[in-house]
Amino acid sequence: MNTIEEYMLPCMNKSLFGVECTGCGGQRALSLLIQGRFEEAFFMYPAIYSLLVLFIFLIVNLFYKFKFDYSIKIGLIVFNAVIIGGAYILKLYQLFN
């Protein structure tokens, strides 16, 4: 029986340089989220929930326009960048110490 992990794309950064990229763990976290393993998904990729909020907002905003929607989008993007960057720095710190 095949698992979904057999069909996941490999990280080229990790394959070529041996260091994970800022997106490493995203596919596995989404897979864990679909399986209902919410805590494991968060620890695999901490930005999984904030990215879902961003994507849901973007999809809803296609059909319904909100007051200050541009500011909300920018705020969500910055929030996600901070989470992704912070998690990546923490991961690198743990790797090299």
Backbone as CSV, one residue per row, in Angstrom:
resi,resn,N_x,N_y,N_z,CA_x,CA_y,CA_z,C_x,C_y,C_z
1,MET,0.836,-1.179,0.000,0.000,0.000,0.000,0.885,1.250,0.000
2,ASN,0.590,2.165,-0.897,1.358,3.399,-0.997,0.866,4.411,0.026
3,THR,1.803,5.169,0.576,1.444,6.262,1.464,1.607,7.566,0.713
4,ILE,0.970,8.594,1.222,1.040,9.896,0.563,2.465,10.460,0.584
5,GLU,3.246,10.072,1.565,4.613,10.582,1.681,5.495,10.118,0.521
6,GLU,5.130,9.028,-0.124,5.890,8.555,-1.277,5.753,9.494,-2.469
7,TYR,4.692,10.300,-2.491,4.425,11.200,-3.613,4.834,12.646,-3.337
8,MET,5.385,12.908,-2.159,5.772,14.269,-1.812,7.046,14.675,-2.544
9,LEU,7.127,15.957,-2.852,8.301,16.481,-3.537,9.471,16.587,-2.569
10,PRO,10.673,16.208,-3.003,11.837,16.357,-2.127,12.299,17.810,-2.095
11,CYS,12.937,18.192,-1.029,13.484,19.543,-0.906,14.812,19.600,-1.661
12,MET,14.849,20.416,-2.695,16.081,20.522,-3.496,17.204,21.172,-2.698
13,ASN,16.874,22.127,-1.832,17.888,22.781,-1.012,18.554,21.774,-0.080
14,LYS,17.751,20.922,0.527,18.284,19.912,1.435,19.066,18.853,0.663
15,SER,18.590,18.497,-0.529,19.279,17.506,-1.347,20.632,18.008,-1.821
16,LEU,20.687,19.269,-2.234,21.927,19.823,-2.798,22.910,20.309,-1.745
17,PHE,22.394,20.980,-0.693,23.282,21.630,0.269,23.261,21.001,1.657
18,GLY,22.308,20.109,1.913,22.227,19.447,3.210,21.570,20.278,4.297
19,VAL,21.014,21.428,3.937,20.356,22.307,4.900,18.908,22.490,4.463
20,GLU,17.997,22.371,5.410,16.585,22.524,5.085,16.264,23.953,4.686
21,CYS,15.225,24.110,3.872,14.773,25.443,3.466,13.675,25.919,4.406
22,THR,13.163,27.114,4.169,12.115,27.657,5.036,10.774,26.938,4.861
23,GLY,10.629,26.193,3.792,9.379,25.473,3.548,9.424,24.015,3.932
24,CYS,10.579,23.528,4.365,10.697,22.113,4.724,9.733,21.764,5.853
25,GLY,8.980,20.723,5.642,7.997,20.271,6.618,6.589,20.695,6.273
26,GLY,6.434,21.597,5.327,5.106,22.090,4.967,4.209,21.011,4.390
27,GLN,4.740,20.200,3.487,3.941,19.126,2.886,3.550,18.089,3.930
28,ARG,4.513,17.708,4.757,4.218,16.711,5.797,3.234,17.271,6.808
29,ALA,3.352,18.570,7.142,2.414,19.190,8.085,1.005,19.200,7.505
30,LEU,0.875,19.496,6.224,-0.445,19.479,5.588,-1.018,18.065,5.595
31,SER,-0.167,17.074,5.344,-0.601,15.682,5.393,-1.068,15.312,6.803
32,LEU,-0.314,15.715,7.809,-0.705,15.443,9.196,-1.999,16.157,9.553
33,LEU,-2.173,17.370,9.046,-3.388,18.139,9.304,-4.605,17.432,8.711
34,ILE,-4.460,16.927,7.498,-5.550,16.197,6.838,-5.894,14.919,7.608
35,GLN,-4.881,14.301,8.207,-5.096,13.084,8.989,-5.678,13.374,10.374
36,GLY,-5.777,14.665,10.735,-6.325,15.032,12.032,-5.311,15.050,13.149
37,ARG,-4.049,15.022,12.818,-2.977,15.036,13.817,-2.480,16.478,13.946
38,PHE,-3.301,17.310,14.611,-3.122,18.751,14.631,-1.864,19.199,15.372
39,GLU,-1.589,18.613,16.508,-0.409,19.007,17.284,0.875,18.640,16.542
40,GLU,0.898,17.444,15.959,2.072,17.026,15.193,2.289,17.927,13.981
41,ALA,1.197,18.351,13.354,1.299,19.252,12.204,1.945,20.569,12.616
42,PHE,1.548,21.097,13.770,2.129,22.347,14.250,3.623,22.201,14.512
43,PHE,4.016,21.111,15.173,5.434,20.932,15.481,6.259,20.612,14.238
44,MET,5.629,20.054,13.213,6.328,19.787,11.956,6.603,21.098,11.217
45,TYR,5.601,21.986,11.186,5.727,23.258,10.477,4.847,24.288,11.180
46,PRO,5.430,25.104,12.054,4.638,26.012,12.896,3.736,26.993,12.144
47,ALA,4.044,27.314,10.918,3.243,28.294,10.176,2.040,27.674,9.474
48,ILE,1.779,26.401,9.672,0.710,25.730,8.932,-0.651,26.381,9.186
49,TYR,-0.941,26.737,10.419,-2.256,27.305,10.725,-2.374,28.745,10.256
50,SER,-1.329,29.537,10.427,-1.394,30.930,9.969,-1.448,30.997,8.442
51,LEU,-0.792,30.061,7.769,-0.887,30.015,6.310,-2.290,29.621,5.859
52,LEU,-2.913,28.710,6.582,-4.291,28.341,6.257,-5.231,29.530,6.417
53,VAL,-5.036,30.301,7.484,-5.855,31.502,7.683,-5.641,32.469,6.521
54,LEU,-4.395,32.659,6.107,-4.097,33.545,4.983,-4.769,33.059,3.703
55,PHE,-4.634,31.781,3.383,-5.222,31.249,2.157,-6.750,31.310,2.184
56,ILE,-7.349,31.022,3.327,-8.804,31.116,3.439,-9.247,32.564,3.248
57,PHE,-8.520,33.495,3.863,-8.863,34.905,3.686,-8.751,35.316,2.223
58,LEU,-7.685,34.884,1.543,-7.505,35.247,0.136,-8.622,34.687,-0.739
59,ILE,-9.043,33.474,-0.469,-10.119,32.864,-1.261,-11.445,33.581,-1.001
60,VAL,-11.749,33.834,0.260,-12.989,34.538,0.591,-12.971,35.943,0.003
61,ASN,-11.794,36.584,0.034,-11.673,37.953,-0.469,-11.845,38.037,-1.985
62,LEU,-11.713,36.937,-2.676,-11.999,36.934,-4.109,-13.476,37.192,-4.380
63,PHE,-14.333,36.732,-3.492,-15.776,36.828,-3.679,-16.416,37.955,-2.872
64,TYR,-15.852,38.266,-1.719,-16.381,39.318,-0.850,-15.276,40.325,-0.563
65,LYS,-15.534,41.553,-0.842,-14.556,42.601,-0.585,-14.805,43.187,0.807
66,PHE,-13.737,43.340,1.550,-13.801,43.863,2.904,-13.170,45.251,2.943
67,LYS,-13.626,46.028,3.895,-12.961,47.293,4.152,-11.606,46.962,4.771
68,PHE,-10.574,47.611,4.326,-9.199,47.386,4.802,-8.664,46.002,4.412
69,ASP,-9.188,45.397,3.341,-8.715,44.062,2.963,-7.233,44.056,2.598
70,TYR,-6.752,45.132,1.987,-5.330,45.197,1.630,-4.466,45.188,2.887
71,SER,-4.853,45.953,3.888,-4.094,46.004,5.144,-4.120,44.651,5.861
72,ILE,-5.260,43.984,5.807,-5.369,42.663,6.434,-4.445,41.677,5.720
73,LYS,-4.443,41.712,4.381,-3.559,40.818,3.613,-2.102,41.052,3.971
74,ILE,-1.689,42.317,3.976,-0.297,42.639,4.299,0.033,42.194,5.717
75,GLY,-0.874,42.430,6.644,-0.653,42.000,8.026,-0.502,40.497,8.145
76,LEU,-1.345,39.741,7.450,-1.246,38.280,7.490,0.044,37.791,6.838
77,ILE,0.446,38.441,5.759,1.689,38.051,5.083,2.895,38.314,5.983
78,VAL,2.924,39.470,6.617,4.030,39.790,7.528,4.025,38.832,8.714
79,PHE,2.853,38.557,9.261,2.731,37.625,10.379,3.294,36.248,10.000
80,ASN,2.934,35.761,8.808,3.445,34.475,8.337,4.952,34.518,8.128
81,ALA,5.450,35.613,7.582,6.899,35.733,7.359,7.656,35.688,8.680
82,VAL,7.114,36.318,9.696,7.756,36.304,11.015,7.761,34.893,11.591
83,ILE,6.642,34.194,11.488,6.571,32.822,12.014,7.523,31.909,11.248
84,ILE,7.503,31.982,9.927,8.367,31.123,9.111,9.832,31.438,9.387
85,GLY,10.177,32.720,9.407,11.559,33.115,9.668,12.016,32.723,11.057
86,GLY,11.161,32.943,12.042,11.516,32.575,13.414,11.696,31.079,13.591
87,ALA,10.801,30.299,13.004,10.920,28.840,13.096,12.178,28.348,12.384
88,TYR,12.506,28.990,11.265,13.702,28.587,10.517,14.977,28.918,11.303
89,ILE,15.019,30.090,11.905,16.184,30.475,12.713,16.328,29.534,13.901
90,LEU,15.223,29.195,14.540,15.259,28.253,15.664,15.742,26.880,15.211
91,LYS,15.273,26.437,14.046,15.693,25.142,13.510,17.194,25.137,13.214
92,LEU,17.705,26.220,12.620,19.135,26.313,12.338,19.945,26.384,13.620
93,TYR,19.451,27.109,14.604,20.140,27.203,15.886,20.260,25.828,16.538
94,GLN,19.176,25.054,16.496,19.204,23.711,17.070,20.111,22.783,16.270
95,LEU,20.181,23.009,14.967,21.006,22.163,14.106,22.497,22.367,14.391
96,PHE,22.893,23.614,14.588,24.318,23.926,14.739,24.772,23.969,16.186
97,ASN,23.912,23.696,17.145,24.323,23.644,18.556,24.058,22.305,19.153
